[in-house]
Amino acid sequence: MMPLNNGKAIEVAGLTKHYGDLLAVDHISFEVLQGRVFGFLGPNGAGKTTTIRMLTGLTRPSQGQACILGYNLATDLTRIKKVIGVVPETSNLYHELSARDNLVFMGQLYGVPRRERGERSDALLRRFRLW
């Protein structure tokens, strides 16, 4: 069941990240409505990547709150990971693995049951005509 989100895809309030004494993100707040295009721009070192890493669960915020499609970042990260995707600057694929093996491995990281990984990987490869 999807939680109520009042049409907000992303809602961030006071999100902050410290790395020791370094303040990487300083109480950022913003909203992105569903169906909207949102540009997240700023100079190098402004905290864009750190913010995205917090919103995707790759690093924990030091302070503040965020909701993705109504799911609370602090308590519903597993659900959030099932409904979002991120395209990073660089490839996160293992070049020594086949496309199928990369998908199976990522399925393992995301908690896809072992018996489903191969079948779901094959379905994705067929869907995108890579098989």
Buried (B, 14 or more C-beta within 10 A) or exposed (E): EEEEBEEBBBBBEEBBBEEEEEEBBEEBEEBBEEEEEEEBEEEEEBBBBBBBBBBBBEBEBBEBBBBBBBBBBEEBBEBBBEEBEEEEEEEEEEEEEEBBEBBBBBBEEEEBEEEEBBEBBBEBBEEEEEE
